[in-house]
Amino acid sequence: MENADIIFRTNDIRGVYGRDFDDDTAEKLGKAFGSFIGPGKRVVISRDVRPTGEKLKERMISGMLAVGCDVVDIGMSTTPMMYFAVHQGKFDAGVSVTASHNPSDWNGFKLVGPNASQFYQGGGLERIKKIFVDEDFSYGTRTGTSTKSDVTEEYVGFLLSRVKARGKLNIVIDPGNGAACGIAEAVLRKAGHAVVVINGEPDGTFPSRPSDPSEKNVARLKSEVLARGADMGMAFDGDVDRIALVDNLGRYVSSGNITIPIFARHYLRDNKGGKVVYDVCCSSCVEESIRDAGGVPVVSKVGQPAIKGRMAAEGAVFGGEYSSHLNFAEIHSFDDALYAGLKMAEIVSSEGRTLAKIVDSVPVYPTSELREVHCDDDIKFDVVKKVSDHLKKNGFRTLDIDGVKAYSEDGWVLIRASNTMSTIKMNAEARSPAEADRLLEMAVKSVRDEIGRRK
């Protein structure tokens, strides 16, 4: 029943269970991935808390065994724990059965290779898709083996060995009934912090709040932080590769425009001249903060494969995305939200300032709303290119690494074709709200005009 063109996305495989794919899809994917990796290779697999996860994991294991792979099942785990298991155990590949921050009726698969390097379209995922669609499976001369393992203790020790606990903070955490349940509290307590937990029972129906830790979904966390006079709050998404913070004033802190500069300053204190990678969606304040801290800013395309790839190529000390995926060189550039929380607690403890004061030290520029214009998939990327050409002819300086980011004297506008939807997205930033709005309206008109020429 699966629709490969729907479920194979830019960086993973994902869809609504029972509509876009089913258990048979998981077994077929296991055969395709196992064939791509190769018979006799070793694969780690985990799942998040979703009700469909266990069956999907079992069926994917069956598929990989059928083509001769040896599989180690680490059970219900965070996605970064799967990354850790692959890297530390020198496995050939890994799978996390997860739909990350999507609603409970979704599920999917994140696939990685050696050193937990992620497969993506243009980076191996398209080849896996072809094997899947053609059912061109490479059966080995043997059936693979399946074993179970628990990497929790080793993983926790790995994280704590890289954190300097310099003070005891009062922290409220919201695992959101996801994969952070249990382990987030345990790690923070072992780091010396006092922890209060809300929404802490694992439940893949996400009864307490949606698995996306957006501001509207963490209202209770904000209230708890204020009511308890806590130093900070932490909310995690479903598979714990993204964090949202609440400062001691109860303010929501999720944008990489704030968190990347804070972490960059921390890492650049002892690494002057170090490189920090960030995506093209980020504010100008990110580049400025990196330079002011003595670092070298490196702009990247959006997406974790791009960020991790640039970090490796540049030898960067830190990296991150506007969406608050945060990547740490000392843990193999994994985007581990639990580690991000530990490190932010370390920063607050070591600086002797509240998180609110640290947040307020990062400059903020006026931004526009995010605007989306419908555009058919078969023309959306070409429309963005034509708009880029138009802006260049009209004197704008442009950056074309992911869509087009066009700069005026006082700001910029970013125009990107969505990787997953039939839309073109635009947002702007400037020294004044009026200029940000002007740039946005100019971009929207240019996009609509170009789409209109195709009709």
N, C-alpha and C positions, 0 to 999 in steps of 0.2 A: 504493500500500500504506500510505500514511501515515495516522496517526491524529492529526488536528489538535488534538483535545482533550488528547492526551498531550504532544505536542511543543511546543505553544504554552504556555509557562510564564509566571510572573509578570513576569520581566524579560528573557527571551530565548526562543529556540527551541532545544530540546535533546532528545536521546533516544538510544537504542541504534541504531546503524547496522545496517540489514538486518532489524531487527525493527520499529522504530517509524517509520522513513523510509528512503529510498534516494536514488540519484542523480536520479531523475525528480522527487523532492520538491524537490531543490535548484533545478532549472530552473523548476519551478512557483513556488517561493518567489521566485526572481529576477524572474519576471514580476509577481508580486503586489507585491513591494517596489518594483520599478521603476514600476509603475502608481500606487502610492501616492505615491512621490516626484514622478513626473511625467516624461513624455517630454522629452528634451533636457537633463535634469539630470545633474550630474556626481557620480559615486560612486567612492569608494576601497574596495578589497577586499583582505583579507589572509587568511592561514591560519596555524594553529599547526602542530606537527610530526606530527600524527596521520596514519597511512597513508592514511586515507580523505579527508584534507583537500584534496589537489590536485584530485581528480576532482570533489568537491563544489563547490569554488571555480570550476572551469571550467564546470560545468553552471549554477551560479548566474549567472555572467557571461553565459552564453548566453541565459538568461531575461531579464536586464536589457537586453541588446542588442536582443532581439526587440521590446521595448516602447519602444525609442528612447533609452535612457540611454547616456551615455558613461562608460566604466569605466576606472579606472586601477588596475592590479594591482601591489601593492607586495611581493608574494611572501610567503615565510615570515617572519613578524614577530610581535612581541608585540602584544597587544590595545592597550596604551597607545600603541604606535607608530602604529597605525591611527587612534586618537583624534587624535594629533599631526598626522598627514597631513591629516585632515579639517579640523581647526581652522586649521592654518597655510596650507593651500591654499585655504581658503574653499570647500570642496566642499559640495555639497548633502546628502550622506549618506555613510555608511560601513558596511562589513560586516566582521566578523571571523568566519571559519569556525573555531570552537573549541568545546570542551566544558569549557574551563577546567581544574578540578581533578578532573573525573570520570575513570573508567578508560578505557583505550585503545579499547574497543569503542563508546564514546560519541562523538558529535560534535554540532555544533549551529551556531547563528548568533547573534551579537550585532549588533544593528542600531542605528545612531545617525543623527541628522539634523544640521542645521547646528550648528556649534560643538561637534560630537561629543556632543550631548545625546541620552541613551539613550531609546529607545522601550520602553514597558512597558505592562502591562495597565491601561487607564484613561488612558494617555498615548500613544495611537497604535497600540500593538501589536494591540489588539482590532480596529482598522479594517483593518490588514494581514491579520489572520486571516480577516476576512469576505471580503476580495477573494480570498484564497487558496482558501477553501472554495467560494465561488460561482464561482471562475474568471472573475471580472469584470475581465479585463485590458484596459488602455487602450493599444492599439497606436498608435504614433505614425505620422507620415507618412514616417519615415526609420528605418533601422536604425542603432543606436548604434555608436560606435567603441570599440575596446579598445586600450589601450597599457600598457606596463610602466614602472615607476619604482622607484628605490631611494632611500629617505628616511633611510637609516641614518646617514650622516655629518651631515646636518642635524639629525636627532633627537639624536644624541650631543652635538653642540655646544649645542643648546637646553638639555639637562639640565645640562651642565657649567657653562654661563654663569650658572646659578642656585645653584651650590654653591661654598662657600668652603672649599677644602682647607687645613686648618690643622694638618697633621701627617700622618705616614705610619703607617698602621696595618697590622698583619698580619691578613689576613682570609681565611677559608676559605669558599668559596661552593659551593653545591650546586644547580645548575640543574635537577636531576632529569630530565635528558635532554629537557627541554622547550624552549620558545622562548627562554629566557634563555641558552641555550648560545651561547658566543662573545661576544655583546654585553655580558653582565654583566661578564665578565672584562675586556673592552676598556675599558669605561667606568670601572670602579674603578681600573684601572691608570693611565688618563689623569688620574684625580683624585689620583694620587700614592701609591696604596696598593700594598702587596705582596700578591699574590693567589695562593692555592692553589685549584685546581679539582678537585672530585670529581663523578662522574656527569655529565661535561661533553660527551658526544657526543649530538647530536640524534637521538632515536629515539622515535617516537610510540607504540611498544609499551611504553615505560617499563620497560625491563629492570632498572634499578638500584633503583628504588623507585616506588611509586605517585605520580601527579602531585599529589596532595594533600600538602602539607608538614606533616602532623600530627606530633605528637611521636613516635609509634611508627614513623613513616616516615623520621625523620632521625637515627636512632641513630648511623649512621656519621659524620654531620656533627658530632655532639656529641663523639664519640671523637676525631675529627681535630683539633677545636679544642683539646681538652685535651692531646693528644699533641704538638701543635706549639706549645703555649703562645701560641696566637693571641689577638688582641684581641676577635674576635667571629667568628661564623659567620652566613651568610645562606642560606636555602633559599627557592626560588621555586616557585609553582604552575605549571601547564602553560602558561598564557598570560600570566603575569607581571603580574597585577594584585593579587596578594596575596603577602606575605612572612612568613616565620617567622625569628626570630633566635635565635641561641645566644650566651649571654654568655661571658665569659672563664673562668667557672667551669664551663662545659659545661651550663648550665641553659637549658632551652627557654623562649623568650619569644615568645609569639604573640598572646596575648589583648590586645585593644584596651584592656582595663582597665589594662594597663601601658603600652602604646605610646602611646595617646592622651594621657595625662598628661605623658609625657616630651616629646612633640612640642609639646603645648600650652604647657608652660613655656618651651620654646625660642622659640616664635613670640610669646608674650606679653611677653617681656623688652623688646622694642622696639615692642610694640603694646598698651600698657595700655588696658584697656577693650575690647579686641578680642573678637569672638565666636568660639566654638568649637562646632561641631556634632558630636553623637554620638548613637548610636541608643539606643532604649529598653532594650535588653538589657544595657547597660553598668552597671558597679558604681557605687555612690554615691561611691566614691573619685574617679571621673572628674569628676563635678560639683564635688566639694570641691577637687580639685587645680586645676581651671580657676579657681574663685573665689579660691583662695589665691594664684594667680599673677597676679591682677588682671584676669582675663577674665570674660566673660559666657557661661555655659553655655547651649546651645540644644539641647534634646532633639528627636529626629526619629524617624519611623518607620524600620523596618529596610529596607535595600536601597539600592543606589547611586543610583537615580534620586531617591529621597527625600533622601538626604544631599546630593547635588550641587544639588538644587533649593533646599534650605534654605540651603546655603552662598551661593548666588547671591542669594537673597532677603534674607539677613541681612548680606551683605558680610563673611562670616566669613573669618578668617585661616587656619583649619585645620578639618578634619573627619575623622571616621573611624567605623568600625563595630567592634563587639565581635569580629567575625570577622577583624579586622586588615586590612580594606580601609582604606587611609589616603589622604586627599585633601588636596592642597596647592594653596592659592589661586594661588600664583605660577606654577603650570603648568596653569592653567585648571580647577582642582579635579579633575584626573584622579586616579584611584586607580592610580598607577604604582608597582609594587613595587620596581623598579630605582631610581627616584628616592628612595623611602623608605629604601632601603639606603644610598644616597649621603648623605642627610641625617642618618641615624643615625650614620654614620661621622664626619660633620662635628661632630655634637653631642659625641661621645666625644672627638674631637681637641681641640675648643675648650674643653671643660670641664676637661680634665686629670684626669678621673676614669675609672676603668674602667667598662665597661658594667654590670658586676655591681653596683657601688656606685650607679650611677644607677638601676638597676632596684630596688634595695633601698630607695631613697628614696621610692618610691611606696607609699602605704599599701595594705594588702590586708585585706579583710574575709572572714570565713568564708562559704563558699557551700555550697549543697546540690548533690547530683547533678542532672543533667538528667533529668526523668521525662517519658515520653511515654505517652499514653492513646489507644487507637484510637477514632476517631469518624468516622462517615460524612461525606463531603464536603458533602452537602446540609444538614447540621445543625450542623457544627462551629463556624461563626462565630456562629450563634444561641446555641449552648451557652455560648460564651465570654461573650456579652453578658448572658445570664441569670445566669451566675456573677458577673459584674461588678455587676449590680444587687443581687444577694444580699450581696456584700461591702460595698457602699455602705450598705445598710440595717443592716448590723452594725457600722457605725462606722469602716470603713476609709477612708482617703483614697486615691483612685484616680486613675490616669492612663490615659486610654482612647485614646491616639493610635494604638496598634497592639496589639490585644488589650487586656489590662488589667494594669496594674502596681499592686498594692495594698500600701499602706504601713502597717506597725504602728509602734509607738514605737521599736522597735529594729531594724527591717529591712523587707524587701519581698519579695513573690513576684510573678513575672511569668507570666501565662497567655496563650499565643498559639496560634491555629490555624495549623497549617503551611500555607504557600502551595502546597506541592508534594506533600504526602502526606496521607493520611486519618488525621491525628493531631492532638492538642492537646498542646503542649509546655509544661512548667512547670519553673522553677528559682527558687531563693530565695537571699537574702543577708541576713545579720544581724550583730549585734555578737558573737554567740556561735554556735557550731555547733549547739547545741541549739535555739536560736530559728529558725535557718535550716531545720533539719529539721522543726520544728513547723509553720512556715508552708507548707512544701512538702506535708506530709501533709494539712493543712487544704485546700489547693488541689486535690490529687488527689481527696480525698473529695467536695468540692463538684462537681468536674467529673463524676465517676462517678455521683453522685446525680442530676445534671441529665440525663445521658445515659439513666440508668435510667428517668426519668420519660417518656422518649419511646418506651419499649418497651411 
